[in-house]
Amino acid sequence: MKVLKLISIIASIIFLFGCSSSKYVNYLEEHTEVIQITDSLQFNSLTDGFYKNKLFLVGEVHEVETSPRIDFAMFTQLNEKINIDVYLAEMDLAQGYYLQKYLEGSDELELKDILKEWEVYIGSISEQYRNKWIKMRAYYSQLPDSSKFKIVGVDKIADFGLLKKLLKEKLPTTYHTNIPTDDDTLISWSNNQLKVILELKHLQLKTKDISLLKNIQFNLSNYPKIRSRDTFMYENFKRYYAQKKWDDENIYGGFGFSHTLQAYENTIAGKIKKDTTMPYFNKMVSINTLYIDSRLTVDSSALPKFMQDKGKKFTRFKYSQDNRLFMYIKGIADYKKVTRPNTISLLKLDAEESPYLQSTRGTKVKKLITIWDAYDIIEGTSTTDYAQYLFFVRNAD
């Protein structure tokens, strides 16, 4: 009986959510750009209205092979068109600092040592991610000064060793022996001693180094107080916005999918959008990514045992957001209808008279078995409250 009941539930989901809707398909046929997955990624359907935004966020699933490609392509296209001033990185302050030095040509630290403690674990070991930064370095080197950008890490501290190295580079040698080796003691020291040191009038440091050290102190002192990474990233963003005068800057950020959802109060995107002290309520855009018939590589320990590749540290398995057991997005059949296998497509969801302005179709998740947490849709919201564009990836290996 239990088996029959399960089959009945699955059949109901297929019937209710597995069909495409002509209203949505007709709209999407006019607002979808389809590119072969093997081709260079150039998105020609983006209009002048898109480029008038000041904050551009791309949300990805880090563990899919195409994610670094999309990130690089979207960023460089934006930089060529409007000059991006700031690249927000989902990494900590010290990692962002040394990655910027790497782009500028420094070989003091190898790329693997900058990324080794990155919170995005797959990014710390993935050849695709390292290749993205190698390409970014080559790209950066040929840019005129007017088109160069700054990487700014906004995430919670992940690499205390790198942070201590940065402290020793920026503080006068007199204070080096005072820097604790223990992480917890370092946090306490930042509150009791570093703060005092930075207030000394005779401290002969460059203004930009004083500012950097104050940001280190802020990040250290808040490390035990702010548990949420999204909140931490938002607090850093807000601080840098005021400190670095980002009012007129064009800003790009590549993040994990959930961070870029604008409708929620607990994501960095949602917090920025709802903060009336900053100008982004109607000047930001999120482009989130959905995948079907693709492959995901994850740490085996993050999966239930029945999904793990036995005896292997990493598991590679099919990832498809039309999977009716683990994650099924109501209306994903519409996206499939207007795209083709082996493509990366850009879908505009918020054009005038778009049905997505009045519906949660295309974003609401249904599942029978919970493997990953999925955000619940907020009552009274629509699909375009979460993201305004979509990358729809098919058959990423």
Secondary structure, DSSP 4 states (H G I P E B T S, - for coil): -HHHHHHHHHHHHHHHHSS--HHHHHHHHTSEEEEETTS----TT--HHHHT-SEEEEEE-TTSTTHHHHHHHHHHHHHHHH---EEEESS-HHHHHHHHHHHTT--SS-HHHHHTT-SSHHHHH-HHHHHHHHHHHHHHHTS-GGG--EEEE-SPP--HHHHHHHHHHHS-GGGGGGS-SSHHHHHHHIIIIIHHHTT-TT----HHHHHHHHHHHHHHHHTTT---HHHHHHHHHHHHHHHTT-TT--EEEEEEGGGG-SS-SSSHHHHHHH-TTSS-TTSEEEEEEEEESEEEEEEGGGS-GGGS-TT-SEEEEEE-TEETTTEEETTHHHHHHTS-SSEEEEEE--STT-GGGG--TTT-EE-SS-SS--PPPPTT--GGGT-SEEEEEES--
